[in-house]
């Protein structure tokens, strides 16, 4: 069975600082990986996705993520955080059949002025 | 309307009430999903519909009854719910059921349900 772990429940960074959110997955085949962001009271918005090819993927809002097969990780990064990035971030893995998306527990990001 | 819409956005109901949540997608997708997001658990997949046919029921109690009359609409009928069913219910849609990694899911804003 596939699973996703986001080890950090809460992270606080200062505005302008760099950010890395961790994600580890468990899946028997080549994974399809996603990062979503959820602002309070809102649904999930896709930040970026990895299917194949270049292991460094670029997303919206200046985010990027790197797929590392050897570490079963897909960490999300941003070089300089803005106050508007405060939200909850979810990593997810999609099975090869494309019908089962499994989410991690989420990381809540707070940004200090 | 664009994307995935959900109504109502907020719902308060008693344990003996019957209510329904509605989801509509304007993306021409063929698969639709219900998820439950509660404070203490990760996002949980509840139901999957591909081309109007239910293909997944993730051990959901029968007090939740989904209905998919066409590829654009998805309902979740609720009856005799429990307080622990209070949560954010998210609907999603995707283009190609069962087609692998290109099957990105697009989410609606959710219905915040409170069961008294």
gemmi code that builds the backbone of each chain (N, CA, C; Angstrom):
import gemmi

chains = {
    "A": [
        ("UNK", (0.848, -1.197, 0.000), (0.000, 0.000, 0.000), (0.885, 1.249, 0.000)),
        ("UNK", (0.427, 2.252, -0.697), (1.199, 3.495, -0.768), (0.960, 4.332, 0.467)),
        ("UNK", (1.945, 5.136, 0.845), (1.798, 6.034, 1.992), (2.704, 7.228, 1.811)),
        ("UNK", (2.372, 8.295, 2.524), (3.147, 9.527, 2.475), (3.326, 10.031, 3.892)),
        ("UNK", (4.539, 10.449, 4.204), (4.839, 10.991, 5.523), (5.394, 12.392, 5.388)),
        ("UNK", (4.795, 13.302, 6.116), (5.341, 14.649, 6.221), (5.750, 14.814, 7.688)),
        ("UNK", (7.043, 14.757, 7.952), (7.504, 14.680, 9.348), (7.220, 15.933, 10.170)),
        ("UNK", (7.124, 17.069, 9.512), (6.955, 18.324, 10.239), (5.496, 18.758, 10.208)),
        ("UNK", (4.870, 18.811, 11.384), (3.464, 19.225, 11.450), (3.354, 20.740, 11.322)),
        ("UNK", (4.274, 21.447, 11.992), (4.297, 22.907, 11.934), (5.716, 23.364, 11.628)),
        ("UNK", (5.803, 24.421, 10.819), (7.084, 25.074, 10.569), (6.845, 26.578, 10.576)),
        ("UNK", (7.756, 27.293, 11.225), (7.698, 28.758, 11.233), (8.992, 29.292, 10.644)),
        ("UNK", (8.867, 30.165, 9.668), (10.046, 30.802, 9.070), (9.809, 32.301, 9.010)),
        ("UNK", (10.895, 33.039, 8.929), (10.797, 34.487, 8.781), (10.592, 34.844, 7.319)),
        ("UNK", (9.862, 35.908, 7.102), (9.657, 36.358, 5.727), (11.010, 36.653, 5.084)),
        ("UNK", (11.171, 36.161, 3.868), (12.430, 36.330, 3.150), (13.401, 35.187, 3.334)),
        ("UNK", (13.168, 34.339, 4.324), (14.047, 33.192, 4.541), (13.686, 32.085, 3.561)),
        ("UNK", (14.607, 31.126, 3.443), (14.340, 29.980, 2.575), (13.487, 28.951, 3.316)),
        ("UNK", (12.889, 28.074, 2.511), (11.952, 27.096, 3.071), (12.208, 25.731, 2.459)),
        ("UNK", (12.151, 24.694, 3.284), (12.119, 23.331, 2.768), (11.124, 22.529, 3.587)),
        ("UNK", (10.149, 21.952, 2.910), (9.173, 21.082, 3.544), (9.454, 19.653, 3.110)),
        ("UNK", (9.495, 18.771, 4.075), (9.896, 17.397, 3.784), (8.712, 16.504, 3.460)),
        ("UNK", (8.975, 15.566, 2.575), (7.965, 14.582, 2.193), (8.682, 13.277, 1.882)),
        ("UNK", (8.253, 12.195, 2.507), (8.745, 10.865, 2.195), (7.572, 9.990, 1.783)),
        ("UNK", (7.782, 9.167, 0.797), (6.685, 8.347, 0.284), (7.096, 6.891, 0.318)),
        ("UNK", (6.101, 6.042, 0.254), (6.317, 4.614, 0.122), (5.419, 4.124, -0.997)),
        ("UNK", (6.056, 3.594, -2.049), (5.284, 3.086, -3.187), (6.163, 2.130, -3.962)),
        ("UNK", (5.604, 1.042, -4.411), (6.393, -0.015, -5.015), (6.909, 0.268, -6.408)),
        ("UNK", (6.284, 1.155, -7.112), (6.689, 1.442, -8.491), (7.126, 2.908, -8.589)),
        ("UNK", (7.391, 3.361, -9.797), (7.722, 4.775, -9.984), (6.523, 5.611, -9.570)),
        ("UNK", (6.733, 6.517, -8.637), (5.582, 7.266, -8.116), (5.237, 8.483, -8.959)),
        ("UNK", (3.989, 8.855, -8.892), (3.550, 10.160, -9.385), (3.327, 11.013, -8.137)),
        ("UNK", (4.010, 12.118, -8.037), (4.047, 12.892, -6.800), (3.529, 14.299, -6.999)),
        ("UNK", (2.879, 14.805, -5.977), (2.252, 16.123, -6.049), (2.502, 16.883, -4.752)),
        ("UNK", (2.523, 18.188, -4.865), (2.412, 19.081, -3.726), (1.204, 19.987, -3.949)),
        ("UNK", (0.354, 20.037, -2.904), (-0.804, 20.922, -2.910), (-0.672, 21.915, -1.760)),
        ("UNK", (-1.315, 23.081, -1.912), (-1.374, 24.060, -0.843), (-2.840, 24.362, -0.540)),
        ("UNK", (-3.117, 24.549, 0.738), (-4.480, 24.846, 1.171), (-4.464, 26.070, 2.087)),
        ("UNK", (-5.091, 27.139, 1.647), (-5.254, 28.306, 2.498), (-6.483, 28.108, 3.374)),
        ("UNK", (-6.572, 28.811, 4.493), (-7.687, 28.594, 5.417), (-9.040, 28.722, 4.726)),
        ("UNK", (-9.895, 27.741, 4.959), (-11.239, 27.766, 4.398), (-11.319, 27.488, 2.915)),
        ("UNK", (-10.221, 27.072, 2.331), (-10.187, 26.846, 0.881), (-9.926, 25.392, 0.541)),
        ("UNK", (-10.126, 25.066, -0.720), (-9.755, 23.744, -1.204), (-8.263, 23.669, -1.464)),
        ("UNK", (-7.852, 22.602, -2.129), (-6.435, 22.376, -2.393), (-6.075, 22.901, -3.785)),
        ("UNK", (-4.944, 23.591, -3.849), (-4.443, 24.091, -5.120), (-3.136, 23.377, -5.435)),
        ("UNK", (-2.992, 22.895, -6.662), (-1.787, 22.187, -7.043), (-0.631, 23.160, -7.206)),
        ("UNK", (0.491, 22.870, -6.530), (1.705, 23.670, -6.681), (2.594, 23.115, -7.788)),
        ("UNK", (2.798, 21.804, -7.775), (3.652, 21.173, -8.779), (3.451, 19.672, -8.732)),
        ("UNK", (3.996, 19.009, -9.755), (3.848, 17.562, -9.846), (5.078, 16.957, -10.523)),
        ("UNK", (5.317, 15.709, -10.191), (6.397, 14.958, -10.823), (5.828, 13.663, -11.388)),
        ("UNK", (6.078, 13.437, -12.676), (5.686, 12.174, -13.301), (6.911, 11.387, -13.750)),
        ("UNK", (7.819, 12.060, -14.416), (9.014, 11.401, -14.930), (9.964, 12.489, -15.414)),
        ("UNK", (11.158, 12.066, -15.850), (12.086, 13.025, -16.430), (12.896, 13.761, -15.386)),
        ("UNK", (13.103, 15.038, -15.607), (13.927, 15.864, -14.726), (13.432, 15.761, -13.291)),
        ("UNK", (14.352, 15.463, -12.395), (13.937, 15.235, -11.005), (13.706, 16.530, -10.244)),
        ("UNK", (14.090, 17.645, -10.802), (13.814, 18.945, -10.193), (12.662, 19.579, -10.973)),
        ("UNK", (11.559, 19.774, -10.298), (10.382, 20.305, -10.980), (10.043, 21.690, -10.443)),
        ("UNK", (9.632, 22.532, -11.342), (9.251, 23.889, -10.981), (7.738, 23.994, -10.901)),
        ("UNK", (7.260, 24.784, -9.962), (5.828, 24.950, -9.815), (5.426, 26.413, -9.818)),
        ("UNK", (4.218, 26.635, -9.360), (3.727, 28.001, -9.296), (4.221, 28.685, -8.021)),
        ("UNK", (4.106, 30.005, -7.991), (4.422, 30.813, -6.816), (5.881, 30.684, -6.393)),
        ("UNK", (6.781, 30.314, -7.306), (8.195, 30.234, -6.998), (8.643, 28.971, -6.269)),
        ("UNK", (7.764, 27.985, -6.169), (8.117, 26.729, -5.508), (8.788, 25.755, -6.477)),
        ("UNK", (9.626, 24.894, -5.919), (10.216, 23.792, -6.665), (10.301, 22.580, -5.742)),
        ("UNK", (10.450, 21.429, -6.337), (10.598, 20.205, -5.547), (11.560, 19.282, -6.265)),
        ("UNK", (12.264, 18.483, -5.490), (13.230, 17.556, -6.058), (12.879, 16.137, -5.683)),
        ("UNK", (12.753, 15.286, -6.682), (12.480, 13.873, -6.484), (13.805, 13.143, -6.299)),
        ("UNK", (13.935, 12.440, -5.183), (15.135, 11.645, -4.920), (14.697, 10.210, -4.660)),
        ("UNK", (14.871, 9.391, -5.672), (14.414, 8.003, -5.564), (15.146, 7.259, -4.453)),
        ("UNK", (16.446, 7.507, -4.315), (17.253, 6.760, -3.335), (16.797, 7.056, -1.906)),
        ("UNK", (16.207, 8.227, -1.704), (15.752, 8.611, -0.369), (14.234, 8.550, -0.240)),
        ("UNK", (13.565, 8.144, -1.299), (12.090, 8.130, -1.311), (11.540, 9.464, -0.825)),
        ("UNK", (12.111, 10.531, -1.347), (11.698, 11.855, -0.884), (11.293, 12.749, -2.042)),
        ("UNK", (10.512, 13.740, -1.707), (10.041, 14.731, -2.691), (9.835, 16.020, -1.908)),
        ("UNK", (10.937, 16.657, -1.535), (10.889, 17.842, -0.680), (10.567, 19.104, -1.478)),
        ("UNK", (9.792, 19.949, -0.867), (9.364, 21.211, -1.481), (10.255, 22.335, -0.979)),
        ("UNK", (10.640, 23.228, -1.887), (11.541, 24.312, -1.495), (11.079, 25.627, -2.101)),
        ("UNK", (11.473, 26.694, -1.402), (11.275, 28.035, -1.942), (12.408, 28.893, -1.410)),
        ("UNK", (13.097, 29.640, -2.248), (14.280, 30.380, -1.792), (13.957, 31.546, -0.871)),
        ("UNK", (12.789, 32.166, -1.043), (12.463, 33.331, -0.233), (10.959, 33.346, 0.012)),
        ("UNK", (10.589, 33.160, 1.259), (9.174, 33.006, 1.611), (8.507, 34.375, 1.767)),
        ("UNK", (7.274, 34.425, 1.319), (6.460, 35.646, 1.448), (5.373, 35.394, 2.475)),
        ("UNK", (4.873, 36.466, 3.100), (3.845, 36.284, 4.127), (2.629, 35.553, 3.569)),
        ("UNK", (2.358, 35.742, 2.292), (1.184, 35.100, 1.688), (1.364, 33.596, 1.504)),
        ("UNK", (2.562, 33.079, 1.764), (2.782, 31.633, 1.656), (2.293, 30.882, 2.886)),
        ("UNK", (1.902, 31.601, 3.929), (1.382, 30.934, 5.124), (0.137, 30.143, 4.766)),
        ("UNK", (0.184, 28.843, 4.988), (-0.903, 27.942, 4.570), (-0.529, 26.540, 5.038)),
        ("UNK", (-1.343, 25.577, 4.641), (-0.996, 24.187, 4.911), (-0.604, 23.530, 3.591)),
        ("UNK", (0.438, 22.732, 3.656), (0.997, 22.117, 2.460), (0.882, 20.596, 2.562)),
        ("UNK", (0.420, 20.004, 1.472), (0.212, 18.564, 1.442), (1.000, 17.934, 0.303)),
        ("UNK", (1.705, 16.870, 0.646), (2.367, 16.046, -0.340), (1.469, 14.838, -0.626)),
        ("UNK", (1.456, 14.365, -1.861), (0.579, 13.250, -2.206), (1.225, 12.372, -3.258)),
        ("UNK", (0.873, 11.093, -3.228), (1.351, 10.148, -4.237), (0.151, 9.508, -4.924)),
        ("UNK", (0.226, 9.416, -6.234), (-0.842, 8.824, -7.047), (-0.385, 7.461, -7.526)),
        ("UNK", (-1.251, 6.471, -7.415), (-0.873, 5.139, -7.880), (-0.819, 5.103, -9.407)),
        ("UNK", (-0.194, 4.064, -9.931), (-0.001, 3.981, -11.382), (-1.311, 3.866, -12.144)),
        ("UNK", (-2.330, 3.321, -11.485), (-3.632, 3.239, -12.145), (-4.300, 4.595, -12.249)),
        ("UNK", (-3.785, 5.562, -11.496), (-4.289, 6.931, -11.559), (-5.587, 7.170, -10.848)),
        ("UNK", (-6.004, 6.286, -9.964), (-7.300, 6.465, -9.318), (-7.220, 6.540, -7.803)),
        ("UNK", (-6.030, 6.520, -7.228), (-5.913, 6.565, -5.775), (-4.820, 7.558, -5.393)),
        ("UNK", (-5.238, 8.702, -4.852), (-4.312, 9.738, -4.429), (-4.238, 9.680, -2.914)),
        ("UNK", (-3.031, 9.434, -2.396), (-2.833, 9.313, -0.958), (-2.053, 10.524, -0.457)),
        ("UNK", (-2.587, 11.164, 0.574), (-1.997, 12.392, 1.101), (-1.193, 12.143, 2.373)),
        ("UNK", (-0.192, 12.967, 2.573), (0.461, 13.042, 3.860), (-0.392, 13.854, 4.829)),
        ("UNK", (0.054, 13.927, 6.069), (-0.719, 14.604, 7.094), (-0.700, 16.123, 7.007)),
        ("UNK", (0.165, 16.658, 6.166), (0.224, 18.106, 5.981), (1.245, 18.769, 6.891)),
        ("UNK", (1.763, 19.896, 6.418), (2.650, 20.758, 7.204), (2.076, 22.164, 7.201)),
        ("UNK", (1.834, 22.679, 8.371), (1.311, 24.046, 8.471), (2.476, 25.020, 8.548)),
        ("UNK", (2.517, 25.930, 7.607), (3.588, 26.916, 7.532), (3.111, 28.255, 8.082)),
        ("UNK", (3.865, 28.782, 9.024), (3.621, 30.132, 9.520), (4.812, 31.003, 9.134)),
        ("UNK", (4.529, 32.244, 8.782), (5.575, 33.164, 8.337), (5.619, 34.350, 9.283)),
        ("UNK", (6.782, 34.560, 9.865), (6.985, 35.691, 10.780), (7.387, 36.931, 9.998)),
        ("UNK", (6.873, 38.079, 10.384), (7.251, 39.307, 9.669), (8.698, 39.680, 9.933)),
    ],
    "B": [
        ("UNK", (-19.275, 29.879, -14.175), (-18.520, 29.140, -13.163), (-17.368, 28.382, -13.806)),
        ("UNK", (-16.265, 28.326, -13.085), (-15.115, 27.601, -13.597), (-14.645, 26.617, -12.548)),
        ("UNK", (-13.870, 25.621, -12.983), (-13.270, 24.697, -12.051), (-14.285, 23.788, -11.385)),
        ("UNK", (-14.069, 23.577, -10.111), (-14.926, 22.693, -9.326), (-15.624, 23.530, -8.261)),
        ("UNK", (-16.943, 23.470, -8.248), (-17.716, 24.231, -7.264), (-18.433, 23.281, -6.317)),
        ("UNK", (-18.634, 23.735, -5.097), (-19.322, 22.929, -4.091), (-20.338, 23.801, -3.360)),
        ("UNK", (-21.498, 23.231, -3.120), (-22.524, 23.917, -2.333), (-23.178, 22.927, -1.379)),
        ("UNK", (-23.579, 23.393, -0.196), (-23.277, 24.704, 0.349), (-21.819, 24.768, 0.816)),
        ("UNK", (-21.340, 25.931, 1.163), (-19.983, 26.047, 1.696), (-19.943, 25.698, 3.175)),
        ("UNK", (-21.050, 25.952, 3.846), (-21.149, 25.623, 5.268), (-22.504, 24.964, 5.514)),
        ("UNK", (-22.513, 23.975, 6.406), (-23.754, 23.266, 6.723), (-23.705, 22.833, 8.171)),
        ("UNK", (-24.777, 23.164, 8.889), (-24.944, 22.687, 10.256), (-26.186, 21.817, 10.276)),
        ("UNK", (-26.064, 20.635, 10.808), (-27.215, 19.741, 10.830), (-27.253, 18.931, 12.122)),
        ("UNK", (-28.470, 18.547, 12.497), (-28.644, 17.679, 13.637), (-28.457, 16.232, 13.223)),
        ("UNK", (-28.344, 15.383, 14.199), (-28.058, 13.979, 13.912), (-29.218, 13.267, 13.221)),
        ("UNK", (-30.409, 13.827, 13.332), (-31.555, 13.165, 12.701), (-31.900, 13.753, 11.336)),
        ("UNK", (-31.191, 14.784, 10.934), (-31.499, 15.442, 9.660), (-31.011, 14.617, 8.470)),
        ("UNK", (-31.572, 14.970, 7.318), (-31.054, 14.483, 6.034), (-30.687, 15.700, 5.190)),
        ("UNK", (-29.491, 15.691, 4.675), (-29.043, 16.788, 3.839), (-28.190, 16.221, 2.708)),
        ("UNK", (-27.907, 17.082, 1.737), (-27.057, 16.657, 0.623), (-26.021, 17.715, 0.305)),
        ("UNK", (-24.834, 17.259, -0.042), (-23.769, 18.122, -0.545), (-23.716, 17.959, -2.059)),
        ("UNK", (-23.447, 19.087, -2.723), (-23.406, 19.058, -4.182), (-22.041, 19.495, -4.680)),
        ("UNK", (-21.585, 18.836, -5.714), (-20.334, 19.189, -6.365), (-20.571, 19.230, -7.867)),
        ("UNK", (-20.009, 20.231, -8.511), (-20.127, 20.345, -9.965), (-18.772, 20.721, -10.543)),
        ("UNK", (-18.389, 20.022, -11.598), (-17.120, 20.370, -12.253), (-17.390, 20.849, -13.671)),
        ("UNK", (-16.664, 21.911, -14.028), (-16.849, 22.561, -15.324), (-15.606, 22.363, -16.191)),
        ("UNK", (-14.941, 21.241, -16.000), (-13.657, 20.992, -16.642), (-13.714, 19.902, -17.694)),
        ("UNK", (-14.873, 19.305, -17.884), (-14.993, 18.224, -18.851), (-14.320, 16.939, -18.410)),
        ("UNK", (-14.148, 16.768, -17.107), (-13.478, 15.584, -16.588), (-14.415, 14.383, -16.527)),
        ("UNK", (-13.816, 13.215, -16.365), (-14.596, 11.981, -16.344), (-14.549, 11.235, -15.019)),
        ("UNK", (-13.783, 11.725, -14.075), (-13.709, 11.088, -12.767), (-13.974, 12.133, -11.689)),
        ("UNK", (-14.698, 11.718, -10.652), (-14.986, 12.618, -9.533), (-14.792, 11.880, -8.216)),
        ("UNK", (-14.468, 12.652, -7.187), (-14.043, 12.067, -5.917), (-14.658, 12.843, -4.745)),
        ("UNK", (-14.923, 12.128, -3.660), (-15.225, 12.753, -2.381), (-14.108, 12.428, -1.395)),
        ("UNK", (-13.655, 13.471, -0.678), (-12.673, 13.323, 0.381), (-13.235, 13.911, 1.668)),
        ("UNK", (-12.750, 13.379, 2.783), (-13.080, 13.936, 4.094), (-11.795, 14.459, 4.717)),
        ("UNK", (-11.855, 15.695, 5.202), (-10.701, 16.289, 5.880), (-11.127, 16.698, 7.282)),
        ("UNK", (-10.665, 15.962, 8.284), (-10.974, 16.293, 9.668), (-9.698, 16.733, 10.364)),
        ("UNK", (-9.903, 17.334, 11.517), (-8.779, 17.989, 12.197), (-7.686, 16.997, 12.588)),
        ("UNK", (-8.071, 15.778, 12.884), (-7.107, 14.863, 13.482), (-6.601, 13.785, 12.545)),
        ("UNK", (-7.042, 13.805, 11.302), (-6.633, 12.756, 10.362), (-6.214, 13.372, 9.039)),
        ("UNK", (-5.353, 12.684, 8.310), (-5.025, 13.154, 6.960), (-6.260, 13.101, 6.068)),
        ("UNK", (-6.166, 13.758, 4.945), (-7.232, 13.691, 3.952), (-7.548, 12.230, 3.623)),
        ("UNK", (-8.838, 11.908, 3.700), (-9.242, 10.535, 3.461), (-10.112, 10.451, 2.214)),
        ("UNK", (-9.731, 9.594, 1.300), (-10.571, 9.348, 0.138), (-11.796, 8.561, 0.575)),
        ("UNK", (-12.974, 9.026, 0.133), (-14.207, 8.330, 0.490), (-14.731, 7.516, -0.696)),
        ("UNK", (-14.958, 8.199, -1.811), (-15.563, 7.556, -2.975), (-14.887, 8.048, -4.252)),
        ("UNK", (-14.882, 7.148, -5.258), (-14.400, 7.496, -6.586), (-15.454, 7.097, -7.600)),
        ("UNK", (-15.728, 7.993, -8.536), (-16.622, 7.700, -9.649), (-15.873, 7.916, -10.952)),
        ("UNK", (-15.918, 6.915, -11.822), (-15.349, 7.015, -13.162), (-16.483, 6.854, -14.162)),
        ("UNK", (-16.640, 7.835, -15.040), (-17.721, 7.787, -16.027), (-19.046, 7.412, -15.354)),
        ("UNK", (-19.349, 8.056, -14.255), (-20.596, 7.935, -13.491), (-20.703, 6.623, -12.705)),
        ("UNK", (-19.740, 5.749, -12.804), (-19.811, 4.485, -12.078), (-18.895, 4.527, -10.858)),
        ("UNK", (-19.421, 4.069, -9.732), (-18.599, 4.065, -8.528), (-17.547, 2.967, -8.631)),
        ("UNK", (-16.294, 3.337, -8.462), (-15.214, 2.358, -8.558), (-14.468, 2.160, -7.247)),
        ("UNK", (-14.647, 3.082, -6.307), (-13.999, 2.926, -5.017), (-14.956, 3.359, -3.916)),
        ("UNK", (-15.024, 2.568, -2.869), (-15.724, 2.935, -1.644), (-14.767, 2.564, -0.528)),
        ("UNK", (-14.198, 3.574, 0.066), (-13.113, 3.343, 1.008), (-13.656, 3.046, 2.405)),
        ("UNK", (-14.485, 1.991, 2.489), (-15.049, 1.551, 3.775), (-15.798, 2.672, 4.477)),
        ("UNK", (-16.582, 3.398, 3.713), (-17.333, 4.527, 4.266), (-18.652, 4.020, 4.855)),
        ("UNK", (-19.040, 4.511, 6.030), (-20.325, 4.089, 6.628), (-21.500, 4.417, 5.722)),
        ("UNK", (-22.537, 3.618, 5.844), (-23.682, 3.749, 4.939), (-24.488, 5.025, 5.180)),
        ("UNK", (-24.211, 5.730, 6.262), (-24.907, 7.004, 6.462), (-24.450, 8.069, 5.458)),
        ("UNK", (-23.380, 7.759, 4.715), (-22.945, 8.600, 3.596), (-23.301, 7.855, 2.309)),
        ("UNK", (-24.089, 8.510, 1.464), (-24.554, 7.853, 0.254), (-24.244, 8.743, -0.946)),
        ("UNK", (-23.310, 8.342, -1.810), (-22.966, 9.172, -2.956), (-23.904, 8.923, -4.129)),
        ("UNK", (-23.961, 9.918, -4.996), (-24.752, 9.793, -6.224), (-24.057, 10.583, -7.312)),
        ("UNK", (-23.929, 9.973, -8.486), (-23.277, 10.636, -9.611), (-24.168, 10.510, -10.842)),
        ("UNK", (-25.083, 11.448, -11.052), (-26.035, 11.330, -12.165), (-25.405, 11.519, -13.538)),
        ("UNK", (-24.304, 12.260, -13.592), (-23.571, 12.430, -14.853), (-22.135, 12.806, -14.511)),
        ("UNK", (-21.296, 12.928, -15.511), (-19.868, 13.146, -15.243), (-19.563, 14.495, -14.645)),
        ("UNK", (-20.526, 15.419, -14.670), (-20.277, 16.760, -14.166), (-20.767, 16.995, -12.749)),
        ("UNK", (-21.621, 16.122, -12.256), (-22.243, 16.343, -10.949), (-22.018, 15.162, -10.021)),
        ("UNK", (-21.782, 15.516, -8.773), (-21.587, 14.499, -7.737), (-22.266, 14.995, -6.475)),
        ("UNK", (-23.026, 14.099, -5.843), (-23.722, 14.442, -4.611), (-23.243, 13.520, -3.495)),
        ("UNK", (-23.368, 14.024, -2.283), (-23.146, 13.186, -1.105), (-24.351, 13.382, -0.196)),
        ("UNK", (-25.169, 12.342, -0.120), (-26.376, 12.403, 0.710), (-26.022, 11.949, 2.125)),
        ("UNK", (-26.496, 12.728, 3.073), (-26.135, 12.521, 4.476), (-27.390, 12.227, 5.297)),
        ("UNK", (-27.329, 11.220, 6.143), (-28.463, 10.957, 7.039), (-27.983, 10.293, 8.310)),
        ("UNK", (-28.607, 10.676, 9.398), (-28.280, 10.178, 10.747), (-26.784, 10.207, 11.003)),
        ("UNK", (-26.194, 11.376, 10.792), (-24.761, 11.512, 11.013), (-24.450, 11.618, 12.500)),
        ("UNK", (-23.178, 11.446, 12.812), (-22.669, 11.540, 14.171), (-21.804, 12.794, 14.303)),
        ("UNK", (-21.643, 13.299, 15.508), (-20.785, 14.483, 15.679), (-19.376, 14.278, 15.118)),
        ("UNK", (-18.851, 13.064, 15.164), (-17.493, 12.827, 14.645), (-17.423, 12.914, 13.120)),
        ("UNK", (-18.575, 13.054, 12.483), (-18.589, 13.245, 11.029), (-18.373, 14.712, 10.661)),
        ("UNK", (-18.329, 15.571, 11.647), (-18.035, 16.982, 11.381), (-16.648, 17.094, 10.766)),
        ("UNK", (-16.577, 17.768, 9.630), (-15.310, 17.842, 8.884), (-15.508, 18.743, 7.677)),
        ("UNK", (-14.423, 18.922, 6.947), (-14.490, 19.585, 5.644), (-14.573, 18.498, 4.581)),
        ("UNK", (-15.593, 18.551, 3.766), (-15.769, 17.554, 2.708), (-15.385, 18.187, 1.384)),
        ("UNK", (-14.381, 17.584, 0.778), (-13.829, 18.113, -0.464), (-14.212, 17.225, -1.632)),
        ("UNK", (-14.557, 17.879, -2.705), (-14.831, 17.190, -3.955), (-13.679, 17.470, -4.910)),
        ("UNK", (-13.366, 16.518, -5.757), (-12.318, 16.712, -6.758), (-12.735, 16.041, -8.054)),
        ("UNK", (-12.114, 16.468, -9.135), (-12.335, 15.800, -10.415), (-10.999, 15.644, -11.121)),
        ("UNK", (-10.942, 14.697, -12.054), (-9.736, 14.492, -12.838), (-10.120, 14.042, -14.239)),
        ("UNK", (-9.204, 14.227, -15.200), (-9.569, 14.008, -16.593), (-9.806, 12.565, -16.993)),
        ("UNK", (-8.832, 11.693, -16.644), (-8.815, 10.364, -17.239), (-8.804, 9.300, -16.153)),
        ("UNK", (-9.907, 8.717, -15.857), (-9.883, 7.702, -14.806), (-8.971, 6.552, -15.172)),
        ("UNK", (-8.135, 6.175, -14.244), (-7.289, 5.009, -14.412), (-6.205, 5.154, -15.467)),
        ("UNK", (-5.788, 6.357, -15.772), (-4.814, 6.493, -16.865), (-3.407, 6.777, -16.376)),
        ("UNK", (-3.184, 6.669, -15.094), (-1.831, 6.872, -14.620), (-1.535, 8.297, -14.219)),
        ("UNK", (-0.285, 8.675, -14.336), (0.191, 9.904, -13.729), (-0.356, 11.196, -14.283)),
        ("UNK", (-0.992, 11.146, -15.440), (-1.507, 12.382, -16.007), (-2.863, 12.727, -15.433)),
        ("UNK", (-3.282, 12.040, -14.417), (-4.642, 12.162, -13.910), (-4.704, 13.119, -12.717)),
        ("UNK", (-4.211, 14.337, -12.923), (-4.186, 15.338, -11.865), (-5.587, 15.641, -11.371)),
        ("UNK", (-5.732, 15.771, -10.077), (-7.033, 16.065, -9.484), (-7.140, 17.556, -9.167)),
        ("UNK", (-8.302, 18.100, -9.482), (-8.621, 19.489, -9.207), (-9.685, 19.519, -8.117)),
        ("UNK", (-9.459, 20.339, -7.103), (-10.314, 20.327, -5.930), (-11.256, 21.528, -5.887)),
        ("UNK", (-12.424, 21.284, -5.306), (-13.333, 22.364, -4.978), (-12.973, 22.962, -3.634)),
        ("UNK", (-13.692, 24.020, -3.216), (-13.362, 24.705, -1.967), (-13.826, 23.972, -0.712)),
        ("UNK", (-14.692, 22.982, -0.890), (-15.131, 22.198, 0.254), (-16.419, 22.693, 0.887)),
        ("UNK", (-17.069, 21.796, 1.609), (-18.224, 22.123, 2.452), (-17.830, 21.840, 3.895)),
        ("UNK", (-17.910, 22.864, 4.708), (-17.611, 22.700, 6.137), (-18.883, 22.207, 6.822)),
        ("UNK", (-18.878, 20.963, 7.283), (-20.044, 20.331, 7.898), (-19.870, 20.245, 9.404)),
        ("UNK", (-20.889, 20.693, 10.109), (-20.926, 20.563, 11.568), (-22.163, 19.771, 11.943)),
        ("UNK", (-21.971, 18.685, 12.664), (-23.081, 17.839, 13.117), (-23.267, 18.049, 14.617)),
        ("UNK", (-24.446, 18.496, 14.963), (-24.713, 18.791, 16.382), (-25.370, 17.614, 17.085)),
    ],
}
model = gemmi.Model(1)
for chain_id, residues in chains.items():
    chain = gemmi.Chain(chain_id)
    for i, (resn, *xyz) in enumerate(residues, 1):
        res = gemmi.Residue()
        res.name, res.seqid = resn, gemmi.SeqId(i, " ")
        for name, pos in zip(("N", "CA", "C"), xyz):
            atom = gemmi.Atom()
            atom.name, atom.element = name, gemmi.Element(name[0])
            atom.pos, atom.b_iso = gemmi.Position(*pos), 0.0
            res.add_atom(atom)
        chain.add_residue(res)
    model.add_chain(chain)
structure = gemmi.Structure()
structure.add_model(model)
structure.setup_entities()
